[in-house]
Amino acid sequence: MVGLLTLLSFCICTLIHMLQILGDGSFLIQNLHLLVLYLY
């Protein structure tokens, strides 16, 4: 469970970092959808 939370927080930080680089909210949303589909 702890490992899953760590992985989730890492993914969120990575997505935020990519958002800061690209400055494109739609790109972040697309990645969140892909991440959810990949995990579940």
N, C-alpha and C positions, 0 to 999 in steps of 0.2 A: 504493500500500500504506500509506504514511504517512497519507494522507488518510482511509483506511478505519479505521485504528486511532484516529485523532483523533475521527472520527465515533462510533465505538463507545464510546470513553471518555466522550464528551459525553453519549451516550444513557444510559450507566450512571449518570453524575452526576445527570442529570435524573430518572431513575427513583428514585434514592436520595432526592433532594430531595422528590419527590412523596410518597414513603413517609414521610418525616419530617413532612410537612404532614398527611397523612391518618391515619398510624399504622395502616394496614391492609395486612398482608402479602399477603392474597389479591388485593388490587388490584394490587400489584407483580407478582405471579405472572401475573395475567391480561395485564398490559401486556407482560411479557417474552414470553409466547406470541404476542401480536399483533405484537410487534417482530420476532420470528423469522420469522413467517409473511410479514411485509411485506418483510423483507430477502431471504428465500430464496423 
